[in-house]
Amino acid sequence: MDKQKKIVTMFDDIAKNYDLANRVLSFGSDIAWRKRACEKAYRLYGNQEVEQIVDVACGTGDMLGFWEKIAQKRGISVKRFIGVDPSQGMLGVAKEKFPHFSYMQAYAQELPLEESSSEFVSITYGIRNVVERQRAIAEFYRILKPDGILVILEFTKRQHSTIIDKVVELYMKKILPMVGGMVSGNKDAYEYLPNSIDAFLTTEQLIGELQESGFKIESVEAFSFGISTLFIARKIGTVSKESTV
């Protein structure tokens, strides 16, 4: 079994307890992070009519739920919400929670969607798990409409240079696997998490990859002492006056 398939199998195994583990391990902060991402992306896009939003590595569908809720709050009309994930287990949970959305079982680097078909593409805590990351980023660019918005929430690699960095590292490598294992019944999956972060990119490196793929960085925002980082990028086109890096 190749590395990508092993990762998908791991998510199949923890799908039923994934939401509970997220809430416990983030102390509920992941909810605020996702809301902030959707609110800021809608504001930067600035259009009240949206044809399609695609959430890649959608997992149990939480981000799609926030896309819908924030759109309703802001009076934004969205025609279609689509969740894409290679894990059948995750999609099964998502369909139970949000049966009114559309779903596709596919890898991020092979999206079965038409070119320039979506105003928004998001991937939350998933790009780190994509083995062929640059192919996936190219796919995000391909399916976005001109001026379309890419939203990434991710745990980027830390430099371990401050006391806070060391405290976060202790939590991620010692406490998180133990608690995650208890909640999910799969300690290996939550030992994978901190190891995957160490093997991932720094914030600056991910910015570089997005720019190399043709994206214009609109905003980069760190949450909770840099534990999580929000990246918002735009496919070639008009750059918002609110852009901040």
N, C-alpha and C positions, 0 to 999 in steps of 0.2 A: 504493500500500500504506500503510495507516495505521500509526501508531507502534507499537501493540501487536503487530500482525502482523510488523513488522520485527524486533522484539525476539525473537519466537518463531522466526523464520527464522534469526536469529543463533545461538540455542541449538541449532537443528537442525544447523547447520554445525559446532559444536564438541562435539557430544554424545559422539563416540567417544573424544575425548581429555580430556573434562571432569574425570573423576576424577583422572587423573594431574596435570592442571594445578592442581586444588584442593590435592592433597597437597604439590606442589612450592611453590606460592605461599604457602601458610599454614604451611610447614615441619611439616606434619602436625597442626597445632594444631586444625584444624577437627574432627578426630575427637574430641578431648577436649571441645570446646565442645558438640558434639552429644550426647555421652554425659552431660555435666553437665545439659543441658536435659532429657533424658528422665528421668534419676534424680530431679531436683528436682520435675518435674511429677508423676511417680508418687507421690512422697512427699506432695506437697501435696494430691493428690486423695484418697489414703488408702483406696482400695477395691481389694480383690484380684480382683474380677470386673469385666471391661471388655468391653462388647459391640463397640465400634467405635472405631478410631483412623484419622483421615484426615490424610494429609500432602499439603498443597496445594503446587503448584509442586514436585512431588516429584523432578523431575530424573531422575537415574540410580538413585534408590531408596535412597540411603545412609541417610537419616533413618528410613525404614521399617525398615531393618535394625537400627538402634540401638534403635528402639521395641521390636522383637521381642526382641533380645538382653537388654536391661535388664529387660524383663518376665519373661523366663525366669529371670534371675538373682535377681529379687525374689519369685519364685513367684506372679506375677500372671497370671491367665488372660485372654487377649484373644481374642475370637471372630473378629474381622475386622480386617485391615489393608488400607486403601485408599489408593492413590496417584493423585493428580489432577495433570495437567499438560497444557498446550496444545501442547507440542512432541512431535511424533511421533518425532523422533530420540531425544530423551531417554527417552521411554517404551519405545522399542525396546531401549535399553541396560538399563533397569530390569527389563524382563521377562526378559532373559537372565540377569541377576544374581540376581533374586528371583522366579522363576516362580510361587511359591506365593502371592504377594500378588495382590490385585485392583487393576485400573487403569481409569481413565477419562480420556479426552482431553477436557479442558474448561478454560475460563478460571476464575480464582479468583473473579471477580465473577458467575459463572453456574454454580454448583455443582449438578450433577444428583443431589442427595441430599435425603432427606426432612428435614423440620423436626425438631429435637430428637432426632436419631438417633445422635449421637456423643458419647462422653465426652471425647475429646481431638481437637483440630485443631491441626496444626502447619504452619508455613511458614518454611523456613530459607533465608535469602538470596534470597527471592523477592518479598516484599512491595514492595521497592524497584522491581521491574520491572513492577508492576501499574499500568497507567495510571489505571484507575478504582478507586483504592485504597479509598475510603470505601465503595463498593459491595461490595468484597471483604470488608471488615471486617464489614459488615452480614450478609453471607452466612455468615461464620464464626460469628457470633452465632446466626443462624437455625438452623444445623444442629447446634449444640451442645445437649446436654441441660442442664437447670437444674443449676447447680454445675459444669458442664463446664469444661474447662481449654483455653485457647488458649496456644500456645507460639510465640513469634517469635524467631528469631535473625537479626540483621541488622547491616549496616554503616551506622551513622547518621552524619549530617553532623557534622563536627568544627568547633570554633570557631577552630582554628589560632592559639591564644593562648600555647602553651607550646613549649619546645624539642622535647619528645616529639611534640607535634602536628605540628611542622614536619618532623621526621624521618619520621614516618608518611606525611605528605603527599608527601615526596620519593620514598619507596618506592612508594606507590600510583600516582603520576603518571609516574614515570620508569622505575623498575626493573620493576615488575609488568607493564606493557604489553609491554616487551621480552621478558621471560622467558615470559610467557603466550603471546605470539605465537609464540615458538620452539617451545613444547611443543604448542600447539594448532594451529598453522598459520594462525591467524586473529588478527593483531595488533589489528584493529579492535575485536574483541569485548572485548579486555582494555584497550583505551583507553576503551571504553564504561563499564567498571566504575568507575574513579575519577570519571568525569564524572557517572555516575548517582548516586554517593554525594553529590557536591557539590549535586546538584539535589534530593536527598531531604530528609527531616526530621531535626531534632535529636532526641536521646533524649526531651527534654521535650515536644516537639511530637507525637511518636508516642504518648507516654503520654496526652496530651490527646485525641487522636483516638480512642484506645481507650476512654477514659472517656466521651467524648461518645456513643459507640455503645452504652453500657450496661455495659461491662466494669468489673470491680473489679480493680485492679492488685494482684497478690499478691507479685511479686518483679521487681526489675530488677537485673541483674548485668552489669558490664562485664568483658571479658576482654582480656588482652594490651594493656595501656595504652589501653583503650577502642577498640581496632580493631573488636572485635565486641561486641555487646550482646545479652543474653538478656532477653526480656520474657515474663513468665508472668501471664496474666490469667484471671479467672473470670467466667463468665456468672452474672448475678444469683443470689445464693444465699448459703449459709453461707461465711463467710470463715475461712480457716485461721488457727490461732494462730501459724503459722510465717511469716505474711505479712511481708515486708520490702521496703521501697522504698529 
